[in-house]
């Protein structure tokens, strides 16, 4: 009597449509957290004398709340535009580390795809992207559609709420005192916590947080960049040490 050999069950890869749907759903929490900050950004822009066109171009091109708030303040104070551009670049320099982290997963994509993903790569969207690629790093999948759907949802909400903040800026004159901008940071913290899957990750996260607090008085939020760079260096050194020890053991 012979028995048929059991064949392993292979789970089908998520389709493009499924990845897009999952990406849009995963972005809901980020959108909810981003709307108050976008309203604040639009209201502050209106109160600082920026036109609606200037405000929307700033949100569309920069797409970064903290950098926009600093840039708006500098523009309102009459700072020269090269200094404003340089300052916003310093504030957003942490995105260099985002690109380094995701490059192994997106290097097979076309330049147009990588540029589109890069433009929508806010802090919270990066957390969503890193989580999705960690779950399924296979380059044959449609994970980039997941990331694109999430970033488009956040981008649309950011632009819409920025416009609403500018239009109703006079009615929102006290919004900057409500602390609503904390919502986006709380959302991001919730996303990042899920990435702490090892003792090493927790230690590096605590180090980066401690350094950020210690360096928070540096101008133009450069303390965040310095803290991120220092933590990245320590993480790279630690990872190299662990891999070297593993190689010695296996050898």
N, C-alpha and C positions, 0 to 999 in steps of 0.2 A: 504493500500500500504506500503510495507516495503522497506527499503533501506539497501543496504549492508554496513556493518560497514567498515569504511576506515581503512586500515592497514598502520601503519607507514612504511615509506621507510627506509630500513636499508642499509647504504652504506657498500659494501663489503670491507673487510680488504685488504690492499695492499698485493699482493703475494710476495714470496721471490724474484722472478725475477724483479718485479717492484721496490722493495726496493733497490736491488742491482743497478739497473739502476739509480734510483734517487740519491743514494749515490755517484755513480761515477760522475754524472752530477754536484752535489753540490760541488764536490771537485775541479772542474776546476779552480775556482778563487784561491784556496789554492795552487794548483800545479803551476800556473803562478807566484804566489808570492814566492814559495819555490825554483824554478829553479835558479834564480840569486844567492840566498844565498848558494845553493848547489855548484854552479860553484865556488863561492868564497871559500867555504870550501875546495873543491878539489884542487884549485890552491894554497891556503895557505899551505895545506898539502904537496904538491909537492915541494914548495919552502922552506919548513921547513925540508926537508930531509926524509920524510916518504915515504916508498915504496907504490906502487899501492895496494898491498895486505893489508898492514897495514891501508891504508886509507879506503879501502872498508870494512874491518872488523870493523873499528871504526864507519863508517856510518851505517853498518848493525846492529851492536850490540847496539850502543848508541842511534842512531836515534834521535838526538837532536842537532840542529845547534849551539846554544849558548854554550852548554856544550862541544861540539866538538871543537869549536874555542878556548875556554879556555884551554881544554886539549891538543890541538896541540901546543899551545904556551908554556905550561908547559913542554911538552915532548921535544920540541926544545931547551928549556932552561936547560935541563938535570935534571928536577925534578924527584924524586923517584916515581915509579908507585903507591905505596899506597897513596901518597899525591894527585896524579892525580885522582885516583878513588874516594877518599874522597871528593875532590873539586867538581867533576862532580855530585856526589850524593847530595851535598848541593845545587848546582845550580838547580837540577831537583827535589828538595824536594817539590816544589809546586804541583807536580803530586799526592802527598798524598791527597790533597784537591780535585783533580779531581776524584780520586777513591771514596772518601767519597760522592761526589755529585752524582755519577752515580751508586753507589752500590745498591740503591733500585730498579733500573731498570734492573740490570744484575745479581742479586743474584740468580735467578732461572737457570742461564746458567751453563753449566758444567765448571769445572776448566780449561779445555783446551780452551774453548771459552773465558773465562775471561782473561786468560793469553795472548791469541792472540790479543784481543782488547786492553789490557793494553800496549802491546809492540808498537802498532801503535798509541797510544794516545798522539800525539803531541799537542801543544797548540791549533792550528787551528782545528785539528780533534776533539778535545774536544768541541770546540765551536759548530761545526757541530752536534756532538752527543747530546750535551745538548739541542740544538734547536729541534732536531728530537724527542727526548724523551719527551720534554715538549709539543710538538704537539700531541703525541700519547703515553701515559705512560702505556698502556695496555700490560702486559707481554705476552699475547697470540700472539702478532704480531711478525713480522720479522724485527724489527728495528735494531737488531744486525747485520743483513746482510747488511743493509744500512751503518752502521758505518764501517763494515769490508770492504765493497767496496770502501768507501771513503779513509780509511787508507791505503789500498793496492795501490790505485792510487797514493796517495801522496808518499808512500814508494818507489814505482817503479821509480817515477820521481826524488826523492831525490837521490837514488842510481845511476841512469843513469847520472844525472847532476853532481854528485860528481866525477864519473869516467871521464866524459868529462872535468871537471875542472882540474883534475890531469893530464890527457893526454896533454891538451893544456895549462898547467900551465905557461910555458915560454911565450906563446903568450898573456897570461892574466896577465902579471906582474903588470899592473897598475889597475887591477880590484878592488883592495881593496880601491882605492881612488875614486871610482865612486859612492859610497854610495848605491850600489845595494842591500845590505843586508836590507835596509829599506823596500824593497818590501814585505817581509814576515810579518813585523810588521804592515805595512799599511793594508795588507789583514786581519790580525788577529783583528785589531781595527774595521774594517768594520763588521766582524762577531760578535764581542762582543757587538757592539752597539745595535744590534737587540735583545739582551737579556735584555736590560734595559727597562723593561715593567712596572716599578712602581717607585714611589718616593724613596722608601727604596733601591731598587736596584741601582738607580742613585747615591744616597748618599754614599752607600758602595763602589761603583766603584770610585767615586771621592776621597773618603778617601784612598783607596788602591793606587790610582795614586799619590796622594799628599805624602803619606808615602814613596812610591818608589822613588820619586824625592828627598825627604829629606834624604833618607838612601842610595842613589846610590853610595856613596864613600866607603861603606863597602866592604871588600875584597871578591873576588870570587863570586860576584853578590849575596851575602847573604842578601843584602838589600831587594831584591825582595821577598825572602822567609819570612823575618821578616815582611814586609809590608802585604803580603798575610795572614800570621798568625794573625796579629793584626786585619786586616779587617774581617777575618773569625770569630774571637772572638766577635767583635762588632756586626756582622751580627747575630750570634747565640743568643747573649744577646737581641738584638732588636726583633728577631723573637719570642723568649720566652716571652718577655714582651707583644707583640701584641697578642699572643695566650692566655696568661693569662687574658688580658683585654677582649678578645672575650668570654672566658669561664665565666667570671664574669657577662657579659651582658646577655649571654644565660641562666645563672643560676638564 
